[in-house]
Amino acid sequence: MFSLVVSLWHSRVTRFLFVGGTATLLQMFLLMLFVELEILRPVVASAVSYLISAFYNYSANYYFTFGASATKRHAETAPRFALVCVIGITANTLTFSAVNHILKLYIVAQLVAILVTLIVNYTLHKCWIYRG
């Protein structure tokens, strides 16, 4: 059992999901904070919380998930990540906006947006940013 846990922990997919999960928790916390305290409207709150969590996500994936610090430099990965972030925030915001418009439930809208961006982001991280 222990060897299975260790094996899973060393899997890039598992580490990516861990980093993404913690980034998602950060994003959801910030979204709820911004909306419930009426600091930002839901669509803007979703986009801002996505951007903040993206900074955490980049650092954690760079060092922990893909171990890129040993093989890739920020000068190579950061511009790619920035483009993926633009694609991700676009997918997130469009999905969130559409679902929130239909359901009027911002938490559900964010959960749907998270699923969409998870697929997009992992594919782009694996195949382009940290390929190698």
C-alpha positions, -999 to +999 in steps of 0.1 A: +000+000+000+028+024+009+046+017-023+014+025-042+011+059-025+048+067-032+043+056-068+012+078-072+030+108-056+058+106-081+034+105-110+033+138-129-005+136-132-009+132-095+014+161-087-003+182-114-037+174-098-024+182-063-010+216-075-042+222-095-063+212-065-046+236-042-047+263-068-084+256-072-090+259-035-072+293-036-092+304-066-125+293-050-116+310-017-108+343-034-139+341-057-162+337-026-143+364-007-146+389-036-183+381-043-196+377-008-179+409+005-192+426-027-156+436-037-161+425-073-189+412-095-189+375-101-174+374-136-146+398-127-140+380-094-137+347-113-111+362-136-091+380-109-091+349-087-080+328-117-050+351-123-039+351-087-041+314-085-022+311-118+009+327-102+009+300-075+002+273-101+031+284-123+056+282-094+044+249-080+043+233-114+077+246-124+094+233-093+073+204-081+052+189-109+075+190-138+109+196-121+116+221-147+141+240-126+167+214-135+161+214-172+142+246-182+147+282-174+120+308-166+129+326-198+118+296-217+088+285-196+073+318-184+063+332-218+047+299-227+029+298-194+017+334-199+001+324-232-014+293-216-027+316-188-044+338-214-060+308-230-070+294-196-085+327-183-104+330-216-118+295-212-125+301-175-142+334-180-163+324-210-174+292-194-181+309-161-200+337-177-222+314-198-230+290-169-236+318-144-258+336-169-280+305-173-280+291-137-273+323-116-252+302-093-216+315-093-201+285-074-216+260-098-205+281-127-169+282-113-169+244-108-179+239-145-153+264-156-126+246-135-134+213-153-130+229-187-098+247-179-083+216-162-084+197-195-071+227-215-043+235-190-029+200-185-027+194-222-009+226-228+014+222-198+024+187-207+027+191-245+041+225-248+054+243-216+073+215-199+077+191-228+109+172-227 
